[in-house]
Amino acid sequence: MIDRDGYRPNVGIVICNRKGQVLWARRLRQNSWQFPQGGVDLGESPVDAMYRELYEELGLERSDVTVLASSRHWYRYKLPKRLIRWDVDPVCFGQKQKWFLLRLNSESQSDIKFNSRGEPEFDDWRWVNYWYPVRQVVAFKRDVYRHVLTEFAHAAMFSRPNRSYGGYRHNNKNY
């Protein structure tokens, strides 16, 4: 489903832990890291799409997370010309995204499962400093990430008891 301007409706998901770190996931067989995201199906609400993508990409259920915030508006990014598929109709020039900030209710590493449904989108993940993704995401998503994390900063930082801004955690190791 592409809108009249050539943008695909999509949801983006920022998951934080109680330390204020965010979940950073590596795309399958690539050295490309990002927040989980996915398209909104025809007739589906952004909230329903978020929960569906949460399960499809990370194996997490509604009960595994608490919704802390959602973006006030839809953020857009244009795809680089090399990624536009000109042979499909309608042509998709980018994504418009409604973003959600979630807190993982459990600190258990085993809650996250990439193969919960079909071919996984990710093959690794880690906890990173809240602002780390802005510097590390692919360039064409950078402005959206900066705006989203700025919008969510208050909810992310003040919904937790401990303010730790350290590096990232993966498999109970600090990096």
C-alpha positions as CSV (number, residue, x, y, z in Angstrom):
1,M,0.0,0.0,0.0
2,I,1.7,3.2,-1.2
3,D,0.1,6.6,-0.7
4,R,-0.4,9.2,-3.4
5,D,3.0,10.7,-2.8
6,G,4.8,7.4,-3.2
7,Y,5.4,6.7,0.5
8,R,4.7,3.3,2.1
9,P,3.0,3.5,5.6
10,N,5.2,1.9,8.1
11,V,5.7,1.5,11.9
12,G,9.1,1.9,13.7
13,I,9.7,0.4,17.1
14,V,12.2,1.7,19.7
15,I,12.5,-0.8,22.6
16,C,14.3,0.4,25.7
17,N,15.3,-1.5,28.9
18,R,15.2,-0.2,32.4
19,K,18.7,1.3,32.0
20,G,17.6,3.5,29.2
21,Q,19.4,1.5,26.5
22,V,17.7,0.7,23.3
23,L,17.5,-2.5,21.3
24,W,19.6,-2.3,18.1
25,A,19.1,-5.2,15.6
26,R,21.3,-6.4,12.7
27,R,19.6,-7.2,9.4
28,L,19.9,-10.8,8.3
29,R,23.2,-11.5,6.6
30,Q,24.2,-7.8,6.4
31,N,26.3,-5.5,8.5
32,S,23.3,-3.1,8.6
33,W,21.8,-2.2,12.0
34,Q,18.5,-0.6,12.7
35,F,15.4,-0.4,14.9
36,P,12.6,-3.0,14.1
37,Q,10.2,-1.6,11.5
38,G,7.6,-2.9,9.1
39,G,4.7,-2.0,6.8
40,V,1.1,-1.3,7.8
41,D,-1.3,-3.6,6.0
42,L,-4.4,-2.4,4.3
43,G,-7.1,-1.9,7.0
44,E,-4.7,-2.3,9.9
45,S,-4.1,0.4,12.5
46,P,-0.6,1.5,13.3
47,V,-0.9,0.1,16.8
48,D,-2.0,-3.3,15.4
49,A,0.9,-3.2,12.9
50,M,3.3,-2.4,15.6
51,Y,2.3,-5.4,17.7
52,R,2.3,-7.7,14.6
53,E,5.8,-6.5,13.6
54,L,7.0,-6.9,17.2
55,Y,6.0,-10.5,17.1
56,E,7.1,-11.2,13.5
57,E,10.6,-9.6,13.9
58,L,11.4,-10.2,17.6
59,G,9.0,-12.9,18.8
60,L,7.7,-10.5,21.5
61,E,4.0,-10.5,22.6
62,R,2.0,-7.5,23.9
63,S,2.5,-8.8,27.5
64,D,6.3,-8.5,27.0
65,V,6.3,-4.8,26.6
66,T,4.8,-1.6,27.9
67,V,4.0,1.2,25.5
68,L,5.6,4.4,26.7
69,A,4.9,6.8,23.8
70,S,4.0,7.1,20.2
71,S,5.1,9.7,17.8
72,R,2.9,12.8,17.4
73,H,3.0,12.6,13.6
74,W,4.3,10.4,10.7
75,Y,8.0,10.8,9.9
76,R,9.2,10.4,6.3
77,Y,12.4,9.4,4.6
78,K,13.2,9.0,1.0
79,L,15.0,6.0,-0.3
80,P,18.2,6.5,-2.2
81,K,17.7,6.2,-6.0
82,R,19.7,2.9,-6.1
83,L,17.1,1.3,-3.7
84,I,14.0,2.4,-5.6
85,R,12.3,-0.4,-7.5
86,W,11.2,1.3,-10.7
87,D,9.7,-1.9,-12.2
88,V,6.7,-1.9,-9.7
89,D,3.5,0.1,-9.8
90,P,3.0,2.2,-7.8
91,V,6.7,3.1,-7.3
92,C,7.7,3.5,-3.6
93,F,10.0,6.5,-3.1
94,G,10.2,6.1,0.7
95,Q,8.5,5.3,3.9
96,K,6.3,7.3,6.2
97,Q,6.5,6.0,9.7
98,K,4.5,6.1,12.9
99,W,7.0,5.4,15.8
100,F,6.4,3.7,19.1
101,L,8.6,3.7,22.2
102,L,8.3,0.5,24.2
103,R,9.9,-0.8,27.4
104,L,10.8,-4.5,27.6
105,N,9.2,-5.8,30.8
106,S,11.7,-8.6,31.3
107,E,15.5,-8.4,31.2
108,S,15.7,-12.0,29.9
109,Q,17.7,-12.3,26.7
110,S,15.7,-15.4,25.8
111,D,12.5,-13.5,25.2
112,I,13.8,-12.2,21.8
113,K,13.4,-14.8,19.1
114,F,14.2,-14.0,15.4
115,N,12.6,-17.1,13.9
116,S,9.1,-16.7,15.4
117,R,7.5,-16.5,12.0
118,G,9.0,-17.4,8.6
119,E,12.3,-16.0,7.4
120,P,13.9,-13.8,10.1
121,E,14.7,-10.2,9.3
122,F,17.5,-10.0,11.9
123,D,20.2,-12.3,13.1
124,D,21.7,-10.4,16.0
125,W,20.9,-7.7,18.5
126,R,22.4,-5.7,21.4
127,W,21.5,-3.1,23.9
128,V,23.1,0.3,23.0
129,N,23.3,3.8,24.4
130,Y,20.1,5.7,23.7
131,W,21.7,8.1,21.1
132,Y,24.0,5.5,19.5
133,P,21.6,4.6,16.6
134,V,21.6,8.2,15.3
135,R,25.3,8.0,14.5
136,Q,25.2,4.4,13.2
137,V,22.0,4.0,11.1
138,V,22.3,4.3,7.3
139,A,22.5,7.9,6.3
140,F,19.0,8.2,4.7
141,K,17.3,7.2,8.0
142,R,19.5,9.4,10.2
143,D,17.2,12.5,10.4
144,V,14.2,10.4,11.2
145,Y,16.1,8.6,14.0
146,R,17.3,11.9,15.4
147,H,13.8,13.4,15.4
148,V,12.2,10.3,16.9
149,L,14.7,9.8,19.7
150,T,14.5,13.5,20.5
151,E,10.7,13.3,20.7
152,F,10.9,10.1,22.9
153,A,13.9,11.2,25.1
154,H,11.8,12.4,28.0
155,A,9.6,9.3,28.1
156,A,12.6,7.0,27.8
157,M,14.8,8.7,30.4
158,F,12.1,9.3,33.0
159,S,10.3,6.0,32.8
160,R,13.2,4.2,34.5
161,P,14.6,4.1,38.0
162,N,18.3,4.1,37.1
163,R,20.0,6.5,34.7
164,S,22.8,4.6,33.1
165,Y,24.2,5.9,29.8
166,G,26.9,3.3,29.3
167,G,27.9,1.5,26.1
168,Y,25.8,-1.5,25.1
169,R,25.0,-4.9,26.5
170,H,24.7,-8.1,24.7
171,N,24.4,-11.5,26.3
172,N,25.0,-10.0,29.7
173,K,28.3,-8.4,28.7
174,N,29.1,-4.7,28.6
175,Y,30.9,-3.3,25.5
